[in-house]
Every structure is written in structure tokens, then in C-alpha cells.
Amino acid sequence: MFIAGALLNVILVILLAPLFEGIVRKLKAVIHSRKGPPITQPYIDILKLLGKEDLQMGGGALFRIAPMISLGAMLLAATLTPMWGKAPLGTSGDIIVWVYIMSLSAVAVMLGAFASGNPFCYTGASREMMMLLSAEPVAVVALLTAGVKAKSLLMGDVIGWQIAHGPSMSMAFAGIAFFLALQANIGKLPFDMVEADQEIADGPFMEFSGPRLALYKLSFYIRQLVFSFILVSIFVPWPGVSFAPLALVAGLLKVLVVFVVIGLIDSVNPRLRIDQSMTYMGRVLFVSLAALAFAVIGV
């Protein structure tokens, strides 16, 4: 049962992650008064890249396997993510494990960039490192707040506690903090300085092409979907639905709303400088720490 559920989550994120990315692109095009690409464009991009020649101008073994590590980590994180009411491998890993696996995907991006020998990749990897150190602590503290409230770090226990006890001040603050850091954790404007096409030409991905670039792109799409599912499952789990297919549909609808908001923010904001983004994250971290403090005192 656990293995079947894990495979279902993996299949879901592989099939649906590009679709949600396509919805965001289409929404941006509408806001900018453009026709834009079709919603299926991310699928087309990935399939086209998988069929292209895999060129490698430099780098070694680490350069070759980094995209596979990144995608593998995201697929593993998906098995720990509650998408239809519970996480298939939720008893095999908790919030801490989930955070470590998500970090591994970002670290793989940095290692692949550093192994490429390209200065633009170095710049992108350095920015990725700074964003990881500034944005991810916000998500970690917000999730720990949920763990303190539920007195457990298992995803299922946290969701069960939320459904049973309803909203609280500490969880509201934690959810707000997690949402405010979401845009940075998934690399969308105004926090897309890691790739910054106009500045550093895709940054850490500049030397990657063909199938390896396709793996990175799919990993990025899945990261967006997984973070969004964590947001709606942990912080907005209502109404609690025990029937798995119905729970999945409800979760997807809530995730769709999150992606629409992500697309709106991405469409109307200019890119921040890395120092501005880190200052912003410092303020959001204060909100998440306040949430943790409220949880500790039982509010």
C-alpha cells in the first residue's frame, strides 16, 4: 500500500507539475496582453530537450549526475508530501527529512553549476546559495511551528491535529510566513535572481543542454508543486476529506489557487536585488519566529 501510494505521488507530480507551470505562463501572458504559449508548452519543452543531443563542454562526473540528483531528490520529497489527505511514506520520514531532501535538490543545482567552470554558472550558484540560506529557514521555522502544535513532526499527525483543532494564531502566522517565502523558495519573481535571464543568462543552468537541462526543468516544476501542496495541506487542510480521490481533487483546486496567486505576483513585480531579497526574508523570518513563539506558549 505504501509503495503504491508513493508511486502514485511520483506519477502525479511528473504529470501535473508541467501543467501548473503552463497555467502560470498563460496567466502571465494574459496579464501582459499577450497571446502567450499554450498551457502544454512545458511538456513540449521537456520532450524537445529529451530528444536533443546532450552536449558537454566541460565538467566531470558531478556535472553529469547533478541533474539526476536534483530530480531524484524532488521525486523522493513528493513521496513524503501529503497530496490526497496523507503522505504515502509519512511514517518513514518527517518534516526534518522532507526539508533535508528539498535542500539536497537545491544543493545539486549548485554543485552542477560549480562543476561547469562557467563564471555565469558560478554567479547563479552563489545566488542560489544565498537564497537557500535566507528563504529556507522561514519554511523550516513555519513547519516546526506546526510540529510544536501537533507535538509530532510527522506530516499526517500535523494535518490531523489541524483538522481536529481548527485555526490558531500561531498556525496563521506560520502559514503567512510560509506563503511570503514561497515565491523565493520556488524561484519566481521578484526572487528569480538565481536564473535572471537578462543578467546572467540562466545562471547555474547556462552550460546544461538536452536531457540534463530537461531534468533540471522538470525538477523545478515539481518543486513548485510540492511546496504548494505543503502549504495547502499543512496550513489550510480544511475541509478534512477521508475519501482519497475527493481529497486529491480538493487539494489540486487549492493548489491551483496558489499557482494563480504565484502567477499574479510574478507578473506585476520587478526582480529584486539579492541584498533586497535577503532583507525581505529577514523580516519574514521574524514573522515565522513569532509564530513559533506563539506555538510554544500554546496560542
C-alpha positions as YAML, in Angstrom:
chain: A
units: angstrom
residues:
- id: 1
  name: MET
  ca: [0.00, 0.00, 0.00]
- id: 2
  name: PHE
  ca: [2.80, 2.39, 0.97]
- id: 3
  name: ILE
  ca: [4.72, 1.64, -2.24]
- id: 4
  name: ALA
  ca: [1.59, 2.07, -4.38]
- id: 5
  name: GLY
  ca: [0.85, 5.42, -2.72]
- id: 6
  name: ALA
  ca: [4.42, 6.59, -3.21]
- id: 7
  name: LEU
  ca: [4.34, 5.64, -6.89]
- id: 8
  name: LEU
  ca: [1.03, 7.47, -7.25]
- id: 9
  name: ASN
  ca: [2.56, 10.65, -5.82]
- id: 10
  name: VAL
  ca: [5.57, 10.37, -8.13]
- id: 11
  name: ILE
  ca: [3.34, 9.88, -11.18]
- id: 12
  name: LEU
  ca: [1.12, 12.79, -10.13]
- id: 13
  name: VAL
  ca: [3.97, 15.28, -9.81]
- id: 14
  name: ILE
  ca: [5.60, 14.21, -13.07]
- id: 15
  name: LEU
  ca: [2.33, 14.52, -14.99]
- id: 16
  name: LEU
  ca: [0.84, 17.60, -13.29]
- id: 17
  name: ALA
  ca: [3.84, 19.80, -12.46]
- id: 18
  name: PRO
  ca: [4.39, 20.94, -16.09]
- id: 19
  name: LEU
  ca: [0.64, 21.60, -16.42]
- id: 20
  name: PHE
  ca: [0.60, 24.01, -13.48]
- id: 21
  name: GLU
  ca: [3.70, 25.74, -14.85]
- id: 22
  name: GLY
  ca: [1.86, 26.12, -18.16]
- id: 23
  name: ILE
  ca: [-1.12, 27.69, -16.36]
- id: 24
  name: VAL
  ca: [1.17, 30.26, -14.71]
- id: 25
  name: ARG
  ca: [2.77, 31.11, -18.07]
- id: 26
  name: LYS
  ca: [-0.62, 31.54, -19.71]
- id: 27
  name: LEU
  ca: [-1.82, 33.74, -16.86]
- id: 28
  name: LYS
  ca: [1.26, 35.95, -17.17]
- id: 29
  name: ALA
  ca: [0.65, 36.29, -20.90]
- id: 30
  name: VAL
  ca: [-2.96, 37.36, -20.33]
- id: 31
  name: ILE
  ca: [-1.93, 39.94, -17.73]
- id: 32
  name: HIS
  ca: [0.70, 41.31, -20.15]
- id: 33
  name: SER
  ca: [-1.86, 41.40, -23.01]
- id: 34
  name: ARG
  ca: [-0.06, 38.70, -24.97]
- id: 35
  name: LYS
  ca: [-1.34, 35.52, -26.55]
- id: 36
  name: GLY
  ca: [1.43, 33.55, -24.91]
- id: 37
  name: PRO
  ca: [2.37, 29.89, -25.26]
- id: 38
  name: PRO
  ca: [-0.16, 27.08, -24.93]
- id: 39
  name: ILE
  ca: [-0.66, 25.57, -21.49]
- id: 40
  name: THR
  ca: [1.06, 22.42, -22.74]
- id: 41
  name: GLN
  ca: [4.27, 24.29, -23.62]
- id: 42
  name: PRO
  ca: [6.27, 22.95, -20.61]
- id: 43
  name: TYR
  ca: [5.55, 19.38, -21.78]
- id: 44
  name: ILE
  ca: [6.72, 20.33, -25.26]
- id: 45
  name: ASP
  ca: [9.88, 21.92, -23.89]
- id: 46
  name: ILE
  ca: [10.81, 18.88, -21.83]
- id: 47
  name: LEU
  ca: [10.12, 16.40, -24.64]
- id: 48
  name: LYS
  ca: [12.10, 18.53, -27.09]
- id: 49
  name: LEU
  ca: [15.08, 18.74, -24.73]
- id: 50
  name: LEU
  ca: [14.99, 14.99, -24.07]
- id: 51
  name: GLY
  ca: [15.32, 14.42, -27.82]
- id: 52
  name: LYS
  ca: [18.26, 16.79, -28.30]
- id: 53
  name: GLU
  ca: [21.95, 15.94, -28.27]
- id: 54
  name: ASP
  ca: [23.48, 16.10, -24.80]
- id: 55
  name: LEU
  ca: [26.44, 18.46, -25.22]
- id: 56
  name: GLN
  ca: [29.09, 18.84, -22.54]
- id: 57
  name: MET
  ca: [31.82, 21.42, -22.91]
- id: 58
  name: GLY
  ca: [33.39, 20.81, -19.52]
- id: 59
  name: GLY
  ca: [32.84, 19.48, -16.03]
- id: 60
  name: GLY
  ca: [33.22, 15.94, -14.79]
- id: 61
  name: ALA
  ca: [31.11, 13.24, -13.21]
- id: 62
  name: LEU
  ca: [29.48, 15.68, -10.80]
- id: 63
  name: PHE
  ca: [28.37, 17.85, -13.72]
- id: 64
  name: ARG
  ca: [26.75, 14.83, -15.37]
- id: 65
  name: ILE
  ca: [24.91, 13.44, -12.35]
- id: 66
  name: ALA
  ca: [23.82, 16.69, -10.65]
- id: 67
  name: PRO
  ca: [20.55, 16.98, -12.64]
- id: 68
  name: MET
  ca: [19.69, 13.37, -11.80]
- id: 69
  name: ILE
  ca: [20.33, 14.01, -8.10]
- id: 70
  name: SER
  ca: [18.17, 17.14, -8.20]
- id: 71
  name: LEU
  ca: [15.25, 15.37, -9.87]
- id: 72
  name: GLY
  ca: [15.64, 12.25, -7.72]
- id: 73
  name: ALA
  ca: [15.52, 14.35, -4.54]
- id: 74
  name: MET
  ca: [12.35, 16.10, -5.70]
- id: 75
  name: LEU
  ca: [10.63, 12.80, -6.53]
- id: 76
  name: LEU
  ca: [11.60, 11.44, -3.11]
- id: 77
  name: ALA
  ca: [10.25, 14.60, -1.47]
- id: 78
  name: ALA
  ca: [6.98, 14.04, -3.35]
- id: 79
  name: THR
  ca: [6.57, 10.65, -1.64]
- id: 80
  name: LEU
  ca: [6.71, 12.43, 1.73]
- id: 81
  name: THR
  ca: [4.26, 15.15, 0.67]
- id: 82
  name: PRO
  ca: [0.55, 14.80, 1.55]
- id: 83
  name: MET
  ca: [-1.39, 15.22, -1.70]
- id: 84
  name: TRP
  ca: [-4.54, 13.19, -1.08]
- id: 85
  name: GLY
  ca: [-5.00, 13.50, 2.67]
- id: 86
  name: LYS
  ca: [-1.83, 11.75, 3.77]
- id: 87
  name: ALA
  ca: [1.80, 11.24, 2.80]
- id: 88
  name: PRO
  ca: [2.45, 7.68, 1.49]
- id: 89
  name: LEU
  ca: [5.85, 7.48, 3.22]
- id: 90
  name: GLY
  ca: [4.89, 9.83, 6.02]
- id: 91
  name: THR
  ca: [5.82, 7.22, 8.64]
- id: 92
  name: SER
  ca: [9.26, 6.80, 7.08]
- id: 93
  name: GLY
  ca: [10.19, 10.47, 7.20]
- id: 94
  name: ASP
  ca: [9.04, 13.59, 8.95]
- id: 95
  name: ILE
  ca: [9.24, 17.34, 8.39]
- id: 96
  name: ILE
  ca: [13.00, 17.37, 9.05]
- id: 97
  name: VAL
  ca: [13.62, 14.65, 6.46]
- id: 98
  name: TRP
  ca: [11.44, 16.48, 3.95]
- id: 99
  name: VAL
  ca: [13.43, 19.69, 4.47]
- id: 100
  name: TYR
  ca: [16.76, 17.90, 4.04]
- id: 101
  name: ILE
  ca: [15.62, 16.25, 0.81]
- id: 102
  name: MET
  ca: [14.34, 19.56, -0.60]
- id: 103
  name: SER
  ca: [17.68, 21.15, 0.29]
- id: 104
  name: LEU
  ca: [19.51, 18.34, -1.47]
- id: 105
  name: SER
  ca: [17.80, 19.26, -4.73]
- id: 106
  name: ALA
  ca: [18.99, 22.88, -4.43]
- id: 107
  name: VAL
  ca: [22.49, 21.75, -3.44]
- id: 108
  name: ALA
  ca: [22.63, 19.55, -6.55]
- id: 109
  name: VAL
  ca: [21.91, 22.64, -8.67]
- id: 110
  name: MET
  ca: [24.79, 24.49, -7.01]
- id: 111
  name: LEU
  ca: [27.23, 21.58, -7.33]
- id: 112
  name: GLY
  ca: [26.41, 21.12, -11.00]
- id: 113
  name: ALA
  ca: [26.95, 24.83, -11.62]
- id: 114
  name: PHE
  ca: [30.27, 24.92, -9.75]
- id: 115
  name: ALA
  ca: [31.43, 21.84, -11.70]
- id: 116
  name: SER
  ca: [30.68, 23.53, -15.04]
- id: 117
  name: GLY
  ca: [33.58, 26.00, -14.88]
- id: 118
  name: ASN
  ca: [31.43, 28.83, -16.28]
- id: 119
  name: PRO
  ca: [31.55, 32.19, -14.42]
- id: 120
  name: PHE
  ca: [27.86, 32.84, -15.10]
- id: 121
  name: CYS
  ca: [27.09, 29.47, -13.50]
- id: 122
  name: TYR
  ca: [29.25, 30.42, -10.52]
- id: 123
  name: THR
  ca: [27.27, 33.62, -10.08]
- id: 124
  name: GLY
  ca: [23.95, 31.80, -10.30]
- id: 125
  name: ALA
  ca: [25.12, 29.12, -7.85]
- id: 126
  name: SER
  ca: [26.27, 31.79, -5.38]
- id: 127
  name: ARG
  ca: [22.87, 33.45, -5.58]
- id: 128
  name: GLU
  ca: [21.18, 30.08, -5.14]
- id: 129
  name: MET
  ca: [23.22, 29.51, -2.00]
- id: 130
  name: MET
  ca: [22.25, 32.90, -0.56]
- id: 131
  name: MET
  ca: [18.58, 32.34, -1.37]
- id: 132
  name: LEU
  ca: [18.70, 28.87, 0.20]
- id: 133
  name: LEU
  ca: [20.23, 30.28, 3.38]
- id: 134
  name: SER
  ca: [17.72, 33.13, 3.60]
- id: 135
  name: ALA
  ca: [14.42, 31.65, 2.32]
- id: 136
  name: GLU
  ca: [14.53, 28.08, 3.51]
- id: 137
  name: PRO
  ca: [14.85, 28.90, 7.25]
- id: 138
  name: VAL
  ca: [11.48, 30.65, 7.01]
- id: 139
  name: ALA
  ca: [9.84, 27.48, 5.70]
- id: 140
  name: VAL
  ca: [11.65, 25.36, 8.29]
- id: 141
  name: VAL
  ca: [10.53, 27.51, 11.25]
- id: 142
  name: ALA
  ca: [6.95, 27.63, 9.90]
- id: 143
  name: LEU
  ca: [6.85, 23.84, 9.63]
- id: 144
  name: LEU
  ca: [8.42, 23.41, 13.07]
- id: 145
  name: THR
  ca: [5.63, 25.62, 14.42]
- id: 146
  name: ALA
  ca: [3.15, 23.10, 13.04]
- id: 147
  name: GLY
  ca: [5.16, 20.29, 14.63]
- id: 148
  name: VAL
  ca: [5.15, 22.02, 18.03]
- id: 149
  name: LYS
  ca: [1.38, 22.48, 17.89]
- id: 150
  name: ALA
  ca: [0.78, 18.84, 16.93]
- id: 151
  name: LYS
  ca: [3.56, 17.55, 19.24]
- id: 152
  name: SER
  ca: [4.80, 15.50, 16.29]
- id: 153
  name: LEU
  ca: [6.91, 16.09, 13.22]
- id: 154
  name: LEU
  ca: [5.06, 13.54, 11.08]
- id: 155
  name: MET
  ca: [3.06, 15.15, 8.29]
- id: 156
  name: GLY
  ca: [-0.02, 13.04, 8.96]
- id: 157
  name: ASP
  ca: [-0.07, 13.92, 12.65]
- id: 158
  name: VAL
  ca: [0.24, 17.62, 11.88]
- id: 159
  name: ILE
  ca: [-2.62, 17.55, 9.38]
- id: 160
  name: GLY
  ca: [-4.77, 15.50, 11.76]
- id: 161
  name: TRP
  ca: [-4.18, 17.99, 14.57]
- id: 162
  name: GLN
  ca: [-5.03, 20.93, 12.32]
- id: 163
  name: ILE
  ca: [-8.29, 19.37, 11.15]
- id: 164
  name: ALA
  ca: [-9.27, 18.39, 14.70]
- id: 165
  name: HIS
  ca: [-8.45, 21.70, 16.42]
- id: 166
  name: GLY
  ca: [-9.08, 24.27, 13.70]
- id: 167
  name: PRO
  ca: [-7.16, 27.52, 13.06]
- id: 168
  name: SER
  ca: [-4.93, 29.09, 15.70]
- id: 169
  name: MET
  ca: [-2.94, 32.30, 15.90]
- id: 170
  name: SER
  ca: [0.43, 30.58, 15.74]
- id: 171
  name: MET
  ca: [-0.52, 28.49, 12.70]
- id: 172
  name: ALA
  ca: [-1.99, 31.54, 10.97]
- id: 173
  name: PHE
  ca: [1.29, 33.43, 11.42]
- id: 174
  name: ALA
  ca: [3.27, 30.36, 10.31]
- id: 175
  name: GLY
  ca: [1.12, 29.94, 7.20]
- id: 176
  name: ILE
  ca: [1.53, 33.61, 6.30]
- id: 177
  name: ALA
  ca: [5.30, 33.35, 6.71]
- id: 178
  name: PHE
  ca: [5.45, 30.16, 4.62]
- id: 179
  name: PHE
  ca: [3.41, 31.82, 1.88]
- id: 180
  name: LEU
  ca: [5.52, 35.01, 1.92]
- id: 181
  name: ALA
  ca: [8.65, 32.89, 1.41]
- id: 182
  name: LEU
  ca: [7.02, 30.62, -1.19]
- id: 183
  name: GLN
  ca: [7.85, 32.87, -4.13]
- id: 184
  name: ALA
  ca: [11.53, 32.78, -3.19]
- id: 185
  name: ASN
  ca: [11.61, 29.05, -2.48]
- id: 186
  name: ILE
  ca: [10.31, 28.28, -5.98]
- id: 187
  name: GLY
  ca: [12.40, 30.95, -7.77]
- id: 188
  name: LYS
  ca: [9.61, 33.15, -9.11]
- id: 189
  name: LEU
  ca: [9.66, 36.94, -9.49]
- id: 190
  name: PRO
  ca: [10.59, 39.04, -7.65]
- id: 191
  name: PHE
  ca: [13.07, 36.39, -6.45]
- id: 192
  name: ASP
  ca: [14.27, 34.86, -9.73]
- id: 193
  name: MET
  ca: [17.75, 36.40, -9.46]
- id: 194
  name: VAL
  ca: [19.27, 32.91, -9.48]
- id: 195
  name: GLU
  ca: [18.48, 32.45, -13.19]
- id: 196
  name: ALA
  ca: [17.94, 36.12, -14.17]
- id: 197
  name: ASP
  ca: [17.87, 35.61, -17.96]
- id: 198
  name: GLN
  ca: [18.62, 39.26, -18.74]
- id: 199
  name: GLU
  ca: [21.58, 39.42, -16.35]
- id: 200
  name: ILE
  ca: [23.36, 36.06, -16.12]
- id: 201
  name: ALA
  ca: [21.68, 34.09, -18.92]
- id: 202
  name: ASP
  ca: [20.02, 31.33, -16.86]
- id: 203
  name: GLY
  ca: [22.82, 31.34, -14.30]
- id: 204
  name: PRO
  ca: [23.51, 27.82, -12.95]
- id: 205
  name: PHE
  ca: [21.85, 26.17, -15.97]
- id: 206
  name: MET
  ca: [23.81, 28.00, -18.68]
- id: 207
  name: GLU
  ca: [26.12, 25.07, -19.51]
- id: 208
  name: PHE
  ca: [23.39, 22.44, -19.43]
- id: 209
  name: SER
  ca: [21.54, 21.29, -22.52]
- id: 210
  name: GLY
  ca: [19.47, 18.43, -23.86]
- id: 211
  name: PRO
  ca: [18.30, 15.73, -21.42]
- id: 212
  name: ARG
  ca: [20.22, 17.14, -18.44]
- id: 213
  name: LEU
  ca: [18.54, 20.51, -18.83]
- id: 214
  name: ALA
  ca: [15.18, 18.73, -19.17]
- id: 215
  name: LEU
  ca: [15.79, 17.00, -15.83]
- id: 216
  name: TYR
  ca: [16.54, 20.34, -14.18]
- id: 217
  name: LYS
  ca: [13.41, 21.92, -15.65]
- id: 218
  name: LEU
  ca: [11.20, 19.05, -14.52]
- id: 219
  name: SER
  ca: [12.80, 19.22, -11.07]
- id: 220
  name: PHE
  ca: [11.98, 22.94, -10.91]
- id: 221
  name: TYR
  ca: [8.35, 22.36, -11.93]
- id: 222
  name: ILE
  ca: [7.97, 19.61, -9.33]
- id: 223
  name: ARG
  ca: [9.49, 21.85, -6.66]
- id: 224
  name: GLN
  ca: [6.74, 24.40, -7.26]
- id: 225
  name: LEU
  ca: [4.03, 21.77, -6.98]
- id: 226
  name: VAL
  ca: [5.47, 20.11, -3.86]
- id: 227
  name: PHE
  ca: [5.88, 23.41, -1.99]
- id: 228
  name: SER
  ca: [2.32, 24.40, -2.92]
- id: 229
  name: PHE
  ca: [0.93, 21.08, -1.68]
- id: 230
  name: ILE
  ca: [2.76, 21.51, 1.62]
- id: 231
  name: LEU
  ca: [1.27, 24.98, 2.01]
- id: 232
  name: VAL
  ca: [-2.34, 23.90, 1.44]
- id: 233
  name: SER
  ca: [-2.03, 20.54, 3.23]
- id: 234
  name: ILE
  ca: [-0.31, 21.71, 6.41]
- id: 235
  name: PHE
  ca: [-1.68, 25.23, 6.85]
- id: 236
  name: VAL
  ca: [-5.07, 25.04, 5.06]
- id: 237
  name: PRO
  ca: [-6.16, 21.40, 5.38]
- id: 238
  name: TRP
  ca: [-9.87, 22.13, 5.71]
- id: 239
  name: PRO
  ca: [-12.26, 20.59, 4.94]
- id: 240
  name: GLY
  ca: [-10.90, 17.24, 6.04]
- id: 241
  name: VAL
  ca: [-11.88, 14.59, 3.48]
- id: 242
  name: SER
  ca: [-11.28, 10.90, 4.19]
- id: 243
  name: PHE
  ca: [-12.08, 9.69, 0.65]
- id: 244
  name: ALA
  ca: [-8.70, 9.82, -1.11]
- id: 245
  name: PRO
  ca: [-9.85, 10.74, -4.68]
- id: 246
  name: LEU
  ca: [-12.02, 13.57, -3.35]
- id: 247
  name: ALA
  ca: [-9.20, 14.74, -1.08]
- id: 248
  name: LEU
  ca: [-6.88, 14.83, -4.10]
- id: 249
  name: VAL
  ca: [-9.35, 16.90, -6.13]
- id: 250
  name: ALA
  ca: [-9.80, 19.34, -3.23]
- id: 251
  name: GLY
  ca: [-6.03, 19.59, -2.83]
- id: 252
  name: LEU
  ca: [-5.49, 20.25, -6.53]
- id: 253
  name: LEU
  ca: [-8.12, 23.00, -6.51]
- id: 254
  name: LYS
  ca: [-6.41, 24.71, -3.58]
- id: 255
  name: VAL
  ca: [-3.03, 24.31, -5.28]
- id: 256
  name: LEU
  ca: [-4.49, 25.87, -8.43]
- id: 257
  name: VAL
  ca: [-5.49, 28.93, -6.39]
- id: 258
  name: VAL
  ca: [-1.94, 29.12, -5.01]
- id: 259
  name: PHE
  ca: [-0.50, 28.96, -8.54]
- id: 260
  name: VAL
  ca: [-2.83, 31.72, -9.71]
- id: 261
  name: VAL
  ca: [-1.59, 33.95, -6.89]
- id: 262
  name: ILE
  ca: [2.01, 32.97, -7.72]
- id: 263
  name: GLY
  ca: [1.40, 33.95, -11.35]
- id: 264
  name: LEU
  ca: [-0.12, 37.30, -10.37]
- id: 265
  name: ILE
  ca: [2.82, 38.17, -8.13]
- id: 266
  name: ASP
  ca: [5.26, 37.00, -10.79]
- id: 267
  name: SER
  ca: [3.56, 39.19, -13.42]
- id: 268
  name: VAL
  ca: [3.40, 42.52, -11.61]
- id: 269
  name: ASN
  ca: [6.70, 42.66, -9.70]
- id: 270
  name: PRO
  ca: [10.20, 43.58, -10.88]
- id: 271
  name: ARG
  ca: [13.19, 41.48, -9.88]
- id: 272
  name: LEU
  ca: [14.76, 42.35, -6.55]
- id: 273
  name: ARG
  ca: [18.48, 42.56, -5.95]
- id: 274
  name: ILE
  ca: [19.92, 39.76, -3.86]
- id: 275
  name: ASP
  ca: [20.53, 42.12, -0.92]
- id: 276
  name: GLN
  ca: [16.93, 43.35, -1.08]
- id: 277
  name: SER
  ca: [15.60, 39.80, -1.11]
- id: 278
  name: MET
  ca: [17.70, 38.81, 1.88]
- id: 279
  name: THR
  ca: [16.46, 41.85, 3.82]
- id: 280
  name: TYR
  ca: [12.89, 40.88, 2.96]
- id: 281
  name: MET
  ca: [13.50, 37.29, 4.09]
- id: 282
  name: GLY
  ca: [14.91, 38.54, 7.37]
- id: 283
  name: ARG
  ca: [11.63, 40.30, 8.08]
- id: 284
  name: VAL
  ca: [9.57, 37.27, 7.08]
- id: 285
  name: LEU
  ca: [11.77, 35.09, 9.30]
- id: 286
  name: PHE
  ca: [10.77, 37.33, 12.21]
- id: 287
  name: VAL
  ca: [7.10, 36.53, 11.46]
- id: 288
  name: SER
  ca: [7.81, 32.79, 11.45]
- id: 289
  name: LEU
  ca: [9.79, 33.04, 14.70]
- id: 290
  name: ALA
  ca: [6.85, 34.92, 16.25]
- id: 291
  name: ALA
  ca: [4.60, 32.05, 15.14]
- id: 292
  name: LEU
  ca: [6.96, 29.54, 16.77]
- id: 293
  name: ALA
  ca: [6.95, 31.56, 19.99]
- id: 294
  name: PHE
  ca: [3.14, 31.62, 19.98]
- id: 295
  name: ALA
  ca: [3.09, 27.84, 19.46]
- id: 296
  name: VAL
  ca: [5.47, 27.24, 22.37]
- id: 297
  name: ILE
  ca: [3.20, 29.18, 24.75]
- id: 298
  name: GLY
  ca: [0.13, 27.41, 23.39]
- id: 299
  name: VAL
  ca: [-1.53, 30.22, 21.43]
...
